Amino acid sequence: MATIPPNPNTSSSSNAIGGLPVPTPLWAVLSLTFLGSLGTGAVTNGFSFIATEGLSYGRKMNLLLALVLGATYIVGAIIAGRLVAKIALRASQSNSKFKSTITPRSLLLITLLIISLACQLPIIAQHQAPELMEHALWLFIIIFSPATGIFWPIVEGYLSGGRSGATLRSAIGRFNITWSIALVFSFWMMAPLLSKSPFLIISLLGGFQLLMGLLLIWFPSHPPKHLEEHRDPVPDVYYPLLTIFRVLLIASYIVLSTLSPLLPIVEDKLGIDVHWKTPLASAWLTSRVLLFIFFERWHGWHGRWWTPWTGMGLMLVGFSACMLSPIAQSLGLAVLIFGLCVVGVGIAMTYYGALYYAMAVGNAEVEAGGKHEAVIGVGYTLGPICGLIGYQASDGDPTGFRIWVIILVSIAVISSSLLGWFLIRRDRRKKTQLVD
């Protein structure tokens, strides 16, 4: 959970009672999250379907587009924390011109307006300058991705600000369920437009951004201060589990960002009708929602080492099944659905584990200022790189490409786990030296 530094002067009567900051209404944050995630689902997870139908993109071009999306997302996420911190500093200076105008809330509104305008570029090009459609889509991605990298860390700061303990854990649980359900809706909503007017999907996304701006009325100008809480001692095993889950979080986005641009191509090979492409693809989104709900209700997985390894294994098995489904002949569709459901559970297990242990240990500084989102962006970037290397190594041969991409993604995921073990052993050595 990324947290944005609040303005040190915001514990005033405008957003504090009795010296305690008043959290942003949860319903407002969750409503903003739902609408925003509809757009995220349509673009971040579904851009390859739009590019495949609108521009006849294949493996290579979809992977290149995914690479640009991931790289620019990192830029937005990294500057989010610095930008809001700078705004908070200037707002605290009485002689600053920015004090009454530029705030995190106004930055959210500006970001929404920029995204809304960018969303109109592809459809304007389609009707006014068809020869520029491809350029318009790339320009849209270049604007949209870093803008969302700025947007989400600030929203997460409003979610966590003014909350602590069980209240914060409940809010984050609802937040996860809200955005993950919205992604399922977005994939089903895309289906009717995908074949006839794929760029209209992006244009409608712009309308959602304007609607989201109205919800900012209920947001304070700055995220409320984060409450300090007394924490009971956590089991020693939580610390190494946090380390391994953090590196596997990167691995999960490597898997996801490799799968997403290739999924429309896989479905084409299986002969799936265009109207069922995104609803079928939503199988992994649905299984992720179910795992989120299950892990929120059942706590028997806490402190257990089987969870990261199971999550890693499910991601690799599910991804491999998806890639190999076109050669399964009559069982291809069943293999694809199985693979999507399995990979969704693995990704959800890894994400939820990383979030839970970060909260339990209370090591919030690692998550601050958009760094968490930047880590996700790294995974979004490494995945397409694996796919592009596989494409070059196979000379475009479909079967060879599938084998190569499975091998490369597996190496990346297993390397992440080995990095986690290295970090755990390093921390243990440091503790031993301190004791000695």
N, C-alpha and C positions, 0 to 999 in steps of 0.2 A: 504494500500500500504506500503509494507516494504521498508525502506530506509537504505542503508548501509553507515556508516560514510566514507566520502572521505578522501584521504590523504591530510592533511593540506597544503602540499607543491605542490599540483597539479595544482594550478592556474598559471602555467607557460606558456610560449609561445606555448608549445606543445598542450595545450587544452584550451587556453584562448586568447581572443582578446580584447584589450582595458581594461584589468582587469576583464572582464566578462567570466565565464567559457562557453565553447562551448559544447552544449549537444551532446551526442552520436547520430549519424544519426537515425532517427526514423524508417526508412525502415529496417535498420540492426537489431534493437531491435525487431521489429515486425516479421521479418523473423525468427530470432532465437526463438522467442516466439511461432510461428506457428509450426515449426519443433519440438521444445521441447514439445509442448502440444499434438502433435500426439502421442508421447511416453507416456506422462502422461495419456492420454485417454486410451491407450491400456493396461496400467498396473494399475495405481491408480484407475481408474473407471472400468476397464475391467478384472482385474486379476482373478475374480471369474469365469468368463466364461472360461478362459484358464485352471484354476484348475479343473473346473467341467468336461470339455471335455478331458483334458490331464491326469487327475488323478482320475476321477470319484468322486470328492469331493461333499459332501452334506452340509447341513446347518451348522453343528458344525465345520467342518474343514475349510469351507470358512470364518466363523466368526472368528475363531482363526487366520487365515492368515491375515484377516483384522485388527485384534487387533495388531499383530506384525507390520504390515505396519504403522498403526497410531502411535504407541509408538515410533518406530524408526524414524519416520518423525519429531516428536517433538525434538528428540535429535539433528538431523541435523539442524533444524531451530534455535534452541537455540544457538548452537555453531557458526552459520554463522556470526552473528554480531560480536561476540567476536573475531573470527578468523580474519575477515577482519580488524577490529579495530587494532588488534595486528600487522598485516601486515603493516597497514598504519603507525603505530608508529615506527616500525623497519625501514621502508623505509625512514622516516624522519631523521633517525640517520645516519650521514655520515659514521660512522665506521661499519655499519651493513652489514653483508654478504648478507642479504636478499634484500638489496635496489634495485638491478638491476635484480633480478630473480623472487622473489615471489611477485606478485601483485594480486589484485582481478581478473584481466583478466586471468593471468596464473592459478589462482585457478579455474576459470571457465573451462579452458581447461583441467586441471587435473581431475576435477570432471567428465567432459564429457568422458574422456578416461576410467576412472574407471567404469562408467555406461556402456560404450560400451563393455568392457571386461566382466563385470558381465552378460550382456545380452546373452552371448554365453554359459553360464553354463548349462541351462536346455537342449538345443539342443545337446550339446556335450555329456551330460550324456545319453540322449535318444539313441544316436547312438553308444557310446563307453561303457557305463555302465548303462544299463536300470534300474538296481536295485537301482541306486542312483538318479533317476529322481526327486523323491519327495524331497530329501535332497537338490538337486541342485536348485529347485524352491524356497525353503525356504531361502537358502543362497542368491539367487539373490534378493529376497525381502528385506532381511536384509541389503544388500549393496545398492540397488537401492533407497529405501525410504529415509534414512538419506542423501544420496547424493543429491537427489532432494530437500530435506529440506535446504541444503546449496546452491544449484544452484539458486533457484527462488528468494530468497531475494536479491542476488547480481544482477540478471537481473533487478529486480524492481528498484534497486538503480541506474543502468544505465538509466533506463527509465525516472526517475524523476529528476536525476541530471542535473543541468543547465537549468531546465525549471521551470516556475512559471505561476500563473494566468491562463488565458484562454488557453495558450499553453500547460500547464501541464494537465489541465482538458481534453482537446482534446486528448492528447497523452494517458491518462489513459483510456478514452472511447474507443479509437481504440484498445488499449491493451486488454481490456475486450472482445471486439467483436472478436478479432483475436484468442485468446486462446479458447474461447467458440466454435467458428466455427471449429477450429482444432479438438476438441473433437468429434464433429459430424462426421467429415471425418474419424477419427480413428475407430469409431465403424462400419462404413460401410466398411472400408478397412479390418477389421478383419474377416468379414463374410466368404469370400471364403476359408480362411485357417483354420477356427476354428475347423472343423470336421476332416480334414485330418492331419494337422500339426500345432496344437495350439502353440507349443513351437517355431516354425519358426517365429511367430508374434513377440516374444520377441527378437529373433535374428536380425530380420530386424530393430527393434527399435534401436539396437546397431549401425547399419549403419547410421541412422539419426543422432546419436550423433556425429559421425565423420564428417558428412556434416556440422553440426552446428559449429564445431570447425573452419571451414574456414571463417565463418562470423565474428569471433573475430578479424580479420584483421582490421575491421572498428571500433573497440572498443578502447578507450583510456586505458592506463594501470590501471587507477583508475576512478571510477565514478566521474564525474564533481561535483563541489560543488553545493549545493542547494541554489537557489536564494531566498533571502528574498523579500517579496512583501508587499506593503501596502494593507491591507484588510479593506474593508468597514465593518461597524458593522453588525453582523449577528443577525437575530431574536432570542429572548431568547429561543424560543421553540426548536431551533436547538440543544441546549446542552442536554436536556433530551432525545431528539430523538436519538442523537448520542449514549447515554448510552444504551438505550433499543435495538438499532440495533446491538450494539457490542455483547451483550449477546445472542441475537437471531442469530447472525452469528455462534456462537458455536452450537446453537440448529439446525441450518440448516445442519451442517456437521454431527451432530448426526443422523439426518434423513437419509442423504445421505450414511453415512458409515454403517448404518443398512440395508438400501435397497440394496445397491450394491452387497454384498455377497449373498443375498437371491434371487435376481432377476433371475438368471439362474434356480434356483429350482422352482420358480413360473412359469417360462415359460415351464419347463419340465412338470409340472402338467397340463398345458393348452395344451400340445401336439404340441408346436410350433417347427417347423423344425429348425435344428441347423443353417442352412444358414440364417435364418431370426431372430435369437436371438438378435444379437447385433444391426442390423438395427432397429428392433422394440424397443430395449432398448434406442436407440438414440432419441426417442420421447421426453424424458425429457430434453435432451441436446438441442434439436431444440427449444423447447418452451422457454428455458432459453435465447438462442440467441435472439429470437424475443422480449422478455421482455427487454433485455439489449438495443436493438436498439430503442424500444418504449420509454423507460425512458430517453434515451439520447436526443431524439427529443422533447418529451413532458415534460414540467416542472411543470405541474399542481399538481404533487404529493409532491412538495417541501414544507416542513413545516407542512405536514398533518399527523395527528395521525392515520388515517385509514391504512396507508401503513404498519407499523410493524405488526398490528393485522391481516390485510388481509394476509400478507406473512405467518405469523404463522399458521393461519387457513387453508390456502391452502396447506401448507406442511403436516399438520396432516390429512386433508381430502384425499389428493393425496396418502400419504403413506398407509393409511387405505384401500383405494380402491385397491391399488396394492397387499396388503397382502391378501385381501378377494376375489380377482378375481377368484382364482381356485374353489371357492364354488358357483360362480355365474352361473354355468352350461353353457348354450349356449351363455350367454352374457359375459362370462369370458374374452374373448379377448378384447371386447369393454370396459369393466370395467378397464382392465389393461392399455390400451392406454389412457383412460380418466385420470386414476390415475397418470400415468407418466407425461402427459402434465400439470396437475394441480400442482404436486409436483415440476416440473421444474420451473413454474412461481413463486411459493412461494419461492423457494431457490434463484432464480434470484432477486426477489424483496428485499429479506433480504440482500443479498450480495451487491447489488447496493446501497441500503440505507446506509449500514454501511460505504461504501467507500465514498459516496457523503458527508455525514455529517462530516466525518473525514477531508475531504478536505476543506469543508466550514468553519468549526470551526478553522482549522489550528492547531489541536493538534497532530502534527506530531511525537512527542517523543514517544507516545504510539506505533506507528507503526515501530519505528526504530529497526535496528539490528535483523530482523527476528522474532520479538515478535508476529507480526501479523500472520506469518506462524505457529508459535508455538501454537497460539490460535486455528488455524484451525486443527492442529494436535491433540489438546485436544478433539475436536469434533469427529475427525476420530477414536479416541481411545474409547470414551464413547459409541459410537454407537454399535460397536461389543460387548461391555460388556453388554449392554441392551439385545442384541440378545442371548448371551450365558446364561444370567440369565433366560431369557424366555425359552430357550431350556431345562435347568435343571428343571425349575418349571413345565414344561409340560410333562416331562419324554419322550420327543421326539415325542409326539402325534402331528400330523400336525395341526389339528384344534385348539387344546389347545395352541400350539406354536404361531399360528397367533394371537390369542386373547391376550396372554401374551405380545408379542412383541409390539402390538399396544398400550396396556396399559402402558408398561414401557417407550416407546418412547414418548408417550403423556405426561407422568409425567415429563420426562426429559425436554421436550420443554416448558411445562407450568412452571416448576420450574425455567427455564432460564428467562422467562418473569417476574416472581415474584422477582428474583434476580435483574433484571433491575429496577423494581419499588422501591426495597429497596435502591439501589444505588442512584436513583433519589431523594428520600425522604431524604437520608443522606446528599446529596449535598445541598438540599434546607435548611436543618437545619443549616448547616455550614454557608451558606450565610446570613441566618437570624441572627445568633449569631454575625457575623462580623458587620452587620448593627447596631445591638443593641450596 
